[in-house]
């Protein structure tokens, strides 16, 4: 899944309605059938890895087990605004949308234009906004869509494959954008994301999801109030 660089400027869209108490999900439309989509996603990931190995975190999409763990750790069902960094071909995007409230909103930020095109052609949901841009621009993109500070940010972009400067900028952008009490969940092959993020959000809760190819480290941070960093992030 891609790392970061600047791309186009988004168009602003309508204001967001508050989340209601119904934790169901809205049906989507014009989506590719699941069987065909799964084969297409796997091929797209493989081709993406061949095209640019440094910006794709895996050669296959995330497993269902990993997706469920991310949804649970980020408390997606309770979130009003969710941001996904590096959605790839949209498997995790669909899992997030399924768990979200009908009044919640999801902003997906994908760097790779080919992955972005596939995402927008296979995921159609009125709660979802997709941008082809750098993860560093998270606050700008939230403002463009008139979205409040996110309660959850989920990331699959490979921090180990990006430069130190870019990794530090993305971690700082995530910390600045996240609402107090909000959760940042990152799934990674290596622990580099913790090196960049812990100075901003404190030590994370750490888990390993073995039912994935490859096995993934899952890091969960909770942003403390008033910009202070405490060990409370470990109690995710």
Protein Blocks (a to p, Z undefined) as FASTA:
>chain_A
ZZbddddddddddddddddfblcdcddehiacfklmmmmmmmmmmmmmmmmmmlccbfbd
cdfklmmmmmmmnommlpmbdcdehklnommmmmmmmmpcfkbccddddfblklmmmmmm
mpccfkbccddddfklmmmmmmmnopacdfbdcdfbdfklpcfklmmmmmmmmmmmpcgh
iacddddfblklmmmmmmmnopadddddfbbcdddddddddddehhiacfklmmZZ
